[in-house]
Amino acid sequence: MAPSRRQLLRFAALGAGGLVLESLAPRAAAAAEGDLAERLSVCRPSGDPLQELLRRNRDFCRVWQAAERSEDPVDRATLLHDTWPLHCQVRPDALAAGQRPWASVLCCADSRVAPEWIFACGSGELFEVRSAGNTAFAEGIASLEFAVAELAVPLILVMGHSGCGAVTAAMATEPLTPLLEDLVAPIRATLQPGADLAQAVRTNAAAAAADLPRCSGLLRDAVADGRLQIQAAYFDIGSGEVSLV
């Protein structure tokens, strides 16, 4: 039996509704993505990311140095907990769905060098690559390529630190395990005659920063296009201060 006029009109209405839903779906998805990006960016600084890192580090230094005045480890922990200058935190449900870091840090694996602590940053703000001696190793470079290409990170800070064990090992003559020899080889290549440990750490950080665009066409293009800044730095554990190299 042929469908009635009423049935035909109903089918037509359903079909039109389906078309409307299909046309709205991409816009709804785009709106959802835009909303997520906005929620993930609530802690993103409006100005220069490098200067923001240095500003936050100055806030950290004041707390770090204040803790030095107490002889009681519990008092120091309480002071740091109560006055740590973390000023922003992305919602956990947004972080569960994605990330939008505004800076990347290539630094040492040393237990005293935690970027979120040093720069008073919350979860989702910093994309970190850590390895003893903060060298530009292949997997680390690939990770930074991901940060730049997929997450649009505009800054890579390559940070050495005082008392670095990997640089100390590179300067020494004692034999190391084969894997440790591989690790310190690029550090040894940067050593200058007569340099002390602090100078060697700074030189190594600067060399690693220079190696990133040299070893990666993606990073080199991003620097050339003005989408990426690469900067070397030095962290003094005692004072808590980060200085540019």
ABEGO torsion letter per residue (X at the ends): XBBBAAAAAAAAAAAAAAAAAAAAAAAAAAAAAAAAAAAAAAABBABBAAAAAAAAAAAAAAAAAAAAABABAAAAAAAAAAABABABBBBAAAAAAEBBBABBBBBBABAABBAAAAAGBBBGABBBBBBBGGBBBAAAAAAAAAAAAAAGBABBBBBBBBGBAAAAAAABABBBBAAAAAAAAAAAAABBBGBBAAAAAAAAAAAAAAAAAAABAAAAAAAAAGABBBBBBBBBAAAGBBBBX
